């Protein structure tokens, strides 16, 4: 790296819980990193063994309460100026690694946003509805907040865009995916029901109408994003995303019928 952005000043931050199907591939793309911090929520599979075999890596246990609190706990353990925050199914592309290694950020830049390529069992798709995320940022400028079923990082300062991509490739068993989506749907329903009229983004407002988003997401991913051209992996992604929207709609309807 250039003198103004030494590689020693980046700590990779990862959250894990039973990620044996993913974490090995992710760590292979982090061989350049001098410091990796993993916050584990109590993995019972081979995740910890794989972590222990990785140089320049330390992991800490913290009982899971929310994604934002896990990330904020991780930030409090980091001493470097910069943090590269990744999920346990994010693979850095070679182009992104090279771009990071040649960054020379201006002082007013507090973070960098990266777009995604979605892959289904290693097969990259033409399109995704997964939004870009700020994953590289100055530690002192960052704080995580929970939002719906997920979380986001709030950055105090200017955020710029990188051209390289992250490959999102989750290879955990399908039953794990179903279990996670049930939890996410409930959390998203709780979040949506707390929104006042006019609050939230366009997707939030459409989800609150219950019946709109499943159909929109189906045709948007299949046709507009071109997943129909990706064969069965494309259909797999379309059906997953559509099912997620149905689950959120059902969770919302359940609350309303119960009078909660």
N, C-alpha and C positions, 0 to 999 in steps of 0.2 A: 504494500500500500504506500501511498504518498506520505510524506513526513507529517502532514497535518491530520492524518486519519490512520494512525497505526492500528494494526490488526489486534494488538494487545488491548485496545480500548473498546473492544466489542465483546460482550457476554451474550451468548445464546441462551434464551429462556424458554423452557419447554414444560408443559403440563402433561402428566401421564396418569393413566389408570388402565391397567390391563391392555397394553398396546403392543403385545409381542408380534402381532402380524404386521405392524407398521414401523415400529421404532428403529429396527435395523436398517431399513432403507433410508429413513430420515437421517440417521447418524452417518451413513456413508457419504452423504452430501455435505457433512459438516466437518470433514477431516481437516479442513484449513483452520478451524476455530481453535483459539488458544484457551478459551474458557466457555464451558457449557454448564448451566445450572438447570437441574430438573426438579420440579416440585411434584412429587408423587402422592396420590391420594390413597395408597394402600393396595398396590397391585399384588395379585396372588398368582399370576401366571409367570412367564419367563422374562417379563419386562425388566425387573431389577437385575437379573443375571446379565442381560444384554447391556444394561447401563454400566455395570461394574467392569465390563470388558472394554469400555471406551476410554481412551486417554483424555486427559484434561477435562474430565466430567466429574461433578459431584451432585448428589441428589439428597433432597430433604423430604421428610414425610410431613404432610399437613392434612388433617381431616378435611374433606371437601365440604364447603358450605355454599360457595358460589364461584363462578369462573373469575369474576372481577377480584374477589378477595384472595383467591389463589395467586393471581398475577401480582396484585399489590404486595402480598407477602414476599413473592419472589423478587420484586424490585427492591424491597428493603434489604435484601441479602446481597445485592450487587453493588460493587464499588466502581466499576468502569464507567466511563462517560456515556457510552452508547450501549443499547440493548437491541438485539434481534430476537423478537418474540414470535415463536412459531407454535402451531398446533402439532400434535404427534403424528399427523398424516400429511404434513406439508413437506414436499421435496423441492429444494432449491434447484432451479434449472442452471445449467452451466453458464448461460448468458448472464443470469442474475448474479451468480457468484463472482464472475469476472467484473461485472459492473460495480458491485460492492467493493471489490478489491482496488478499484481505481477511483473511488469517490474522493472528492476534495471539497467538502461542504462549506458554504459561506456561513459565517457566524450566526446569521439570522435564521438559518434553516434548523428546525427542531426535529424534523422527522421526514421519513420517506414512505410513500404509499406504493404498493405493489399489486398488480393484477394477477389473475389466476387462469390456469388451464385445468379443467376438470378431467380426471381420468377414471375409468372404470376397470379395475383389475389390470392396470398398466396401459389400457387403451385410451389415448387422449381424444377428447371430443372436440368438435368444431366450436361449440359454444357452451356457455354456462351462465346461470343467473347469480352465481356467487360473486359478490361485489368486491372491488379492490379494498385492501386493508392497509392501515399504517402499521408496518411490522418492524421498521428500523427507526429508532428515535433516541434522542438524548434522555438519559435516565431522569434527570432532574425536571424535565419538562413534561413527564408522563404520569398519568393517573388513570386507573381503570374504573369503569362504572358498569353495573349490570343493566341490561336492556332487553326486556322480553326474556326469551329462553337463552340468550347469549350474553355477550359483553362487548364493550368497545373501549378503546383507549382514547382519552382526552389529552390532546397535546397543546401546551402553551407555547405557541409560536407557529411559524410557517411550515407547512408540509408540502414537499415536492414529490413528483412522480418519477419512478424508475421504469425503464423499458423492459428489463428482464421479468420473467414470470415465475410464479410458484406453481408447482404441479400438486393439485389436491387429489390424493389417491388413497382412499380409505379402504383397507382390505380386511377389516374386522368381519366376523361372521354376521350373517343377515339377522339372526335373532338378537344380537347386540344392537344392531341398528334399530330394529323395531322397539326394543326396550327404551333406548335413548330417545327416540322420537315421541314415545308416549309421555315421557317426562318433559321434553321440550314443548310439546303441544299444550300441556297443562300450564307451564310457565308463560308461554306466549299468550294463552287465553287470559291469565291473570293480568298480564301487562296490558292487553288490549282493553279489558274491561275497566281499567283504571284511567284510561285516556278520556279526557273531556272532548266535546265536539270541536273539531278543527285541529286537535292535537295529533302528533305523530306524522309520519310521512304518508305518501300516497298509498303504498302497500298496506300500511296499517288501516287506513280508512276503508280500503277495499275488503280486507279481511273481516272487518266488523260487519259487513253486509252478508257474511256467511257463504252465499252461493256463488259469488263472482270469482274469487281467486282460484279455485280448483280448475275451472274451465279456462281462465286466462293463462295460467301457468302451463297447462297441458298444450295448448296451441302455440304459446310463445316459445316454449322450449323445443317442441317438435318441429315447427315450421320456421319461425323467425330465427331461432338460434341454430337451425340446421341439423338437429339431432336425428332427424329422419334419415339423414345421409350416413349416419355412423353405425348403421346396422343394429344388432341386438344390444350392444353397449349403450347406444343412443336411446333406444326404447327403455332400457333399464333405468337410465337417468330420468327420462320423462316421467315414467311411472312412479319413481321414488319421489320426485318433487311434487307431482300431483297428489300423491297419497299424503304427503306432509301437510299440504293445504287442506285436504279433507279432514285430517286429524285435528288440525287447529279449529276448523269450522265446527266439528262435532264437540270439541271441548268447550267452545264458546256457547254452543246451543245447550249443552248440558247445564252450564251455569245459569243460563237464562231460564230454562225450564224449572230448575230447582229454586229459582228466585234468589240466587246468591248475587 
